[in-house]
Amino acid sequence: MNNFDPTTEPGTVSLVGAGPGDPDLLTLGAARALSRADVVLHDNLVCPDILELAPQAEKINVGKLPFGEFTSQRVINALLVREGSLGRNVVRLKGGDPFLFGRGTEELEALHNAGIPFRVIPGVSSLNGVLGGAGLALTARGRNHGFAVFSGAGQTSNDEIRRWADAPGPIVVFMGVHRAADIAREFIAAGRAAQEPVTVIARGGTPRALVAETTLGTLPELLAETGHWTPAIIAVGIVREHAFVARPLDGTVAVVEDKPLDGELADLMRAMGAHIARPARNAVPHPLSREAPQPVKKEQP
Ligand SMILES: C[S@@+](CC[C@H](N)C(=O)[O-])C[C@H]1O[C@@H](n2cnc3c(N)ncnc32)[C@H](O)[C@@H]1O
């Protein structure tokens, strides 16, 4: 068997998906890359429990908050090239999957142009991780043969939103909370029913997850207070499966002392859906628990 692993080669950058927030959704490949990293450049949406898998590594937060404080993509690219050129084992850790609205291609292009070797470790996207974890199926035999996904961030014009609305089947919108009024108006103008069911999931897979079932017509009203709903996924035409049963401790936070975090009881509680947290003296706020910042800058992530 070939034991060569490029993540152990100094000067390699691994572009790694961290999943939507719940450490249970991290891949084994991601955990392995973290355990070998000299430096981790991570997004804001990456949970502290996941960063702890790289105890030896220098951590650099290069997070971008929509409309808020951010590290520009140009600076992130430059940091990746610099760290790779220093011969360090670099992990670039991104929320969800790096290639789904993650600007992963721009980072790889910068590395390619600088001649730095890289690899990609895909992650569970919030597309399937958040929706599936809340009991929403993207496809179902006999119901829909596909679905559409688009970004509602600023660059997407209202005309484009209306064209997406033509897709035959459910539609999932990322970064669409601030565009709820545009989405509802353009979808209805394109012929979708105002009564069509919509499920919104904010901070999915975290202790502060919110799930709401509404309709296209009432979506703008639901999301009027955008700060309550960031980040969120909007699923048009998909509802929770009837057979879905939440785990008994879903949505709860268990505070335990440091040592039992890896113990049997903590594992059992995790399996039942609880989030395990440290006592307050060591607590690091979960990044997804921050309230949405006020608009100060226009650039989209
Ligand atoms: C810049 S995109 C990154 C998506 C990421 N690459 C992925 O594959 O999930 C950020 C958007 O992903 C969605 N998102 C990410 N994490 C989420 C979560 N835990 N719950 C709900 N939506 C989430 C939201 O639409 C958010 O605005």
The ligand as a Tripos MOL2 file, in Angstrom:
@<TRIPOS>MOLECULE
LIG
   27    29     1     0     0
SMALL
NO_CHARGES

@<TRIPOS>ATOM
      1 C1        -20.1960   31.7170    2.3760 C.3       1 LIG1
      2 S1        -21.4320   30.4790    2.4060 S.3       1 LIG1
      3 C2        -20.4490   29.0760    2.7670 C.3       1 LIG1
      4 C3        -21.1590   27.7680    2.5130 C.3       1 LIG1
      5 C4        -20.2980   26.5840    2.8580 C.3       1 LIG1
      6 N1        -19.1380   26.5120    1.9930 N.3       1 LIG1
      7 C5        -21.0630   25.2640    2.7970 C.2       1 LIG1
      8 O1        -20.7210   24.3800    1.9980 O.co2     1 LIG1
      9 O2        -21.9960   25.0970    3.5830 O.co2     1 LIG1
     10 C6        -22.2130   30.8370    3.9460 C.3       1 LIG1
     11 C7        -23.6920   30.4520    3.9030 C.3       1 LIG1
     12 O3        -23.8400   29.0500    4.1210 O.3       1 LIG1
     13 C8        -25.0330   28.8130    4.8460 C.3       1 LIG1
     14 N2        -24.6670   28.2010    6.1540 N.ar      1 LIG1
     15 C9        -23.4190   27.9110    6.5660 C.ar      1 LIG1
     16 N3        -23.4530   27.3040    7.7780 N.ar      1 LIG1
     17 C10       -24.7620   27.2340    8.1200 C.ar      1 LIG1
     18 C11       -25.4440   26.7060    9.2440 C.ar      1 LIG1
     19 N4        -24.8060   26.1190   10.2550 N.pl3     1 LIG1
     20 N5        -26.8080   26.7970    9.2680 N.ar      1 LIG1
     21 C12       -27.4740   27.3570    8.2360 C.ar      1 LIG1
     22 N6        -26.8780   27.8580    7.1450 N.ar      1 LIG1
     23 C13       -25.5430   27.7940    7.0820 C.ar      1 LIG1
     24 C14       -25.7180   30.1710    5.0170 C.3       1 LIG1
     25 O4        -26.5730   30.3720    3.9120 O.3       1 LIG1
     26 C15       -24.5250   31.0950    4.9880 C.3       1 LIG1
     27 O5        -24.9150   32.4190    4.6710 O.3       1 LIG1
@<TRIPOS>BOND
     1     1     2 1
     2     2     3 1
     3     2    10 1
     4     3     4 1
     5     4     5 1
     6     5     6 1
     7     5     7 1
     8     7     8 2
     9     7     9 1
    10    10    11 1
    11    11    12 1
    12    11    26 1
    13    12    13 1
    14    13    14 1
    15    13    24 1
    16    14    15 ar
    17    14    23 ar
    18    15    16 ar
    19    16    17 ar
    20    17    18 ar
    21    17    23 ar
    22    18    19 1
    23    18    20 ar
    24    20    21 ar
    25    21    22 ar
    26    22    23 ar
    27    24    25 1
    28    24    26 1
    29    26    27 1
@<TRIPOS>SUBSTRUCTURE
     1 LIG1         1 GROUP 0 **** ****
